[in-house]
Amino acid sequence: MEQTPGISIPLLRANDGAQIQEISNVMDRLPPIPIRYSPWPGPVELPKAAFVMAHGQQAIHLKYYINEPTIKAEYLNFNDPVFKDSCVEFFVAFDDDPKYYNLEFNCVGTCRGQYGISKTEREFLPPSLLGTIKHQTCIKGRGNEQIEWELTLTIPLEVFRYHPGLSLETCKAKGNFYKCGDGLPEPHYLCWSNISAAYPEFHLTDFFKEIKFEGNVH
């Protein structure tokens, strides 16, 4: 199975408290990283998905770029099952903690957040924390019947509540990035770091890869 190398995440010049539009514009200057693996059978024409990531002193900045034939945004409340919508996801573990965070967002930015050791042993992050995540959605139509959408996120480090005092530049981190749509007419499951499993399953930390937060400025 083809392996994905780890990634280095630059320090963003924009202030963590900048307007989300400014963050989005700066993120567009970074090279996109494809979410290209489809380990399980899916539609003949898979969505195209990519992301960019940067960080500040007190936040992680993340932007997804998606092209797909159908989008859905049915769920609008924190911790709803947004994976049934047009969804992007970020899973991350810090400092050799066997437990990890999953942050999932549909195409209008509704967030589902959890922390735990496995898919079945998790607890929800409180809406009061998830509500501190800034987001901006841009949905565009395309003439070739594809729908292009982008989602920019600024995730304060306080969201990672079980790691108080987290310092990105000194921590060890590993994770994975996903695109899915369980409730779409043609469900699909894409991942950045390839997964080997008999059925669609994102909660497999053995396939997480290193995420190194650098001190160089962009």
For each residue, the residues with C-beta under 8 A, 3 or more apart:
1: 194 196
2: 37 194
3: 194
4: 37 192 193 194 209
5: 209
6: 174 209 210 211 212
7: 33 53 209 210 211 212
8: 212 214
9: 53 54 55 60 168 211 212 213 214
10: 30 54 55 214 216 217 218
11: 54 55 56 169 213 214 215 216 217 218
12: 23 26 27 54 55 56 61 217 218
13: 26 217 218
14: 18 22 23 26 56
15: 18 56
16: 56 57 58 59 154 156
17:
18: 14 15 22 23
19: 22 23
20: 23 24 134 135 136 152 154
21: 24 25 136
22: 14 18 19 25 26
23: 12 14 18 19 20 26 27 61 134 152 154
24: 20 21 27 28 63 136 150 152
25: 21 22 28 29
26: 12 13 14 22 23 29 54 218
27: 12 23 24 30 52 54 61 63 152
28: 24 25 52 63
29: 25 26 218
30: 10 27 52 53 54 218
31: 52
32: 50 51 52 65
33: 7 50 51 52 53 177 192
34: 49 50 192
35: 49 50 51 177 178 179 190 191 192
36: 49 190 192
37: 2 4 190 191 192 193 194 195
38: 42 46 188 189 190
39: 189 191 194 195 196 197 200
40: 189 197 199 200
41:
42: 38 46 186 187 188 189
43: 46 186 188
44:
45: 69
46: 38 42 43 188 190
47: 66 67 68 69 179 181 188 190
48: 66 67 68
49: 34 35 36 64 65 66 67 88 179 190
50: 32 33 34 35 64 65
51: 32 33 35 62 63 64 65 88 177 192
52: 27 28 30 31 32 33 62 63 65
53: 7 9 30 33 60 61 62 63 211
54: 9 10 11 12 26 27 30 60 61 218
55: 9 10 11 12 59 60 61 168 213
56: 11 12 14 15 16 59 61
57: 16 168
58: 16 156 157
59: 16 55 56 154 155 156 157
60: 9 53 54 55 153 154 155 157 168
61: 12 23 27 53 54 55 56 152 153 154 155
62: 51 52 53 90 152 153 155
63: 24 27 28 51 52 53 150 151 152 153
64: 49 50 51 88 150 151 179
65: 32 49 50 51 52 148 150
66: 47 48 49 86 88 107 148 149 150 151 179
67: 47 48 49 142 146 147 148
68: 47 48 71 86 146 147 181 188
69: 45 47 145 146 147 186
70: 86 147 181 184 185 186
71: 68 85 86 107 139 147 149
72: 84 85 86 106 107 181 183 184
73: 76 85 86 106 107 108 110
74: 84 85 106 183
75: 80 81 82 84 85 106 110
76: 73 80 108 110
77: 80 110
78: 110 111 112 113 127 130 131
79: 111 112 113 114 124 125 127 130
80: 75 76 77 110 112
81: 75 84 112
82: 75 85 87 104 105 106 110 111 112
83: 87 89 104 112 180 181 182
84: 72 74 75 81 87 181 182 183
85: 71 72 73 74 75 82 106 107 110 181 183 184
86: 66 68 70 71 72 73 106 107 149 181 184
87: 82 83 84 104 105 106 107 178 179 180 181 182
88: 49 51 64 66 104 105 151 177 178 179
89: 83 102 103 104 105 177 178 179 180 202
90: 62 102 103 104 175 177 178
91: 100 101 102 103 175 176 177 178 202 203 208
92: 100 101 103 160 173 174 175 211
93: 96 97 98 99 100 101 173 174 175 205 208
94: 97 160 163 166 171 172 173
95: 163 171 172 173
96: 93 172
97: 93 94 100 162 163
98: 93 117 205
99: 93 115 116 117 162
100: 91 92 93 97 115 116 117 175 205 208
101: 91 92 93 113 114 115 125 159 160
102: 89 90 91 112 113 114 115 122 202 203
103: 89 90 91 92 111 112 113 133 155 159
104: 82 83 87 88 89 90 111 112 113
105: 82 87 88 89 109 110 111 112 135 151 153
106: 72 73 74 75 82 85 86 87 109 110
107: 66 71 72 73 85 86 87 137 139 149 151
108: 73 76 137
109: 105 106 135 136 137 151 153
110: 73 75 76 77 78 80 82 85 105 106
111: 78 79 82 103 104 105 130 133 135
112: 78 79 80 81 82 83 102 103 104 105 124
113: 78 79 101 102 103 104 124 125 129 130 159
114: 79 101 102 122 123 124 125
115: 99 100 101 102 122 123 125 161 162
116: 99 100 121 122 123
117: 98 99 100 121 122
118: 121 122 203
119: 122 201 203
120:
121: 116 117 118
122: 102 114 115 116 117 118 119
123: 114 115 116
124: 79 112 113 114
125: 79 101 113 114 115 129 130 159 161
126: 129 130
127: 78 79 130 131
128: 131 132
129: 113 125 126 132 158 159 161
130: 78 79 111 113 125 126 127 133 159
131: 78 127 128
132: 128 129 156 158 159
133: 103 111 130 153 154 155 156 159
134: 20 23 153 154
135: 20 105 109 111 151 152 153 154
136: 20 21 24 109 151 152
137: 107 108 109 149 150 151
138: 149 150 151
139: 71 107 147 148 149
140: 147 148 149
141: 147 148
142: 67 145 146 147 148
143:
144:
145: 69 142
146: 67 68 69 142
147: 67 68 69 70 71 139 140 141 142
148: 65 66 67 139 140 141 142
149: 66 71 86 107 137 138 139 140
150: 24 63 64 65 66 137 138
151: 63 64 66 88 105 107 109 135 136 137 138
152: 20 23 24 27 61 62 63 135 136
153: 60 61 62 63 105 109 133 134 135
154: 16 20 23 59 60 61 133 134 135
155: 59 60 61 62 103 133 159
156: 16 58 59 132 133 159
157: 58 59 60 160 163 166 168
158: 129 132 161
159: 101 103 113 125 129 130 132 133 155 156
160: 92 94 101 157 163 166
161: 115 125 129 158 164
162: 97 99 115
163: 94 95 97 157 160 166 171
164: 161
165:
166: 94 157 160 163 171
167: 170 171
168: 9 55 57 60 157 171 173 213
169: 11 213 214 215
170: 167
171: 94 95 163 166 167 168 213
172: 94 95 96 210
173: 92 93 94 95 168 210 211 212 213
174: 6 92 93 205 208 209 210 211
175: 90 91 92 93 100 208 209 211
176: 91 191 192 193 195 202 207 208 209
177: 33 35 51 88 89 90 91 191 192 193
178: 35 87 88 89 90 91 189 190 191 192 202
179: 35 47 49 64 66 87 88 89 188 189 190
180: 83 87 89 187 188 189 190 200 202
181: 47 68 70 72 83 84 85 86 87 184 186 187 188
182: 83 84 87 187
183: 72 74 84 85 187
184: 70 72 85 86 181 187 188
185: 70
186: 42 43 69 70 181
187: 42 180 181 182 183 184
188: 38 42 43 46 47 68 179 180 181 184
189: 38 39 40 42 178 179 180 200 202
190: 35 36 37 38 46 47 49 178 179 180
191: 35 37 39 176 177 178 194 195 202 207
192: 4 33 34 35 36 37 51 176 177 178 209
193: 4 37 176 177 207 208 209
194: 1 2 3 4 37 39 191 207
195: 37 39 176 191 201 202 204 207
196: 1 39 207
197: 39 40 200 201 204
198:
199: 40
200: 39 40 180 189 197
201: 119 195 197 204
202: 89 91 102 176 178 180 189 191 195
203: 91 102 118 119
204: 195 197 201 207
205: 93 98 100 174 208
206:
207: 176 191 193 194 195 196 204
208: 91 93 100 174 175 176 193 205
209: 4 5 6 7 174 175 176 192 193
210: 6 7 172 173 174
211: 6 7 9 53 92 173 174 175
212: 6 7 8 9 173
213: 9 11 55 168 169 171 173
214: 8 9 10 11 169
215: 11 169
216: 10 11
217: 10 11 12 13
218: 10 11 12 13 26 29 30 54
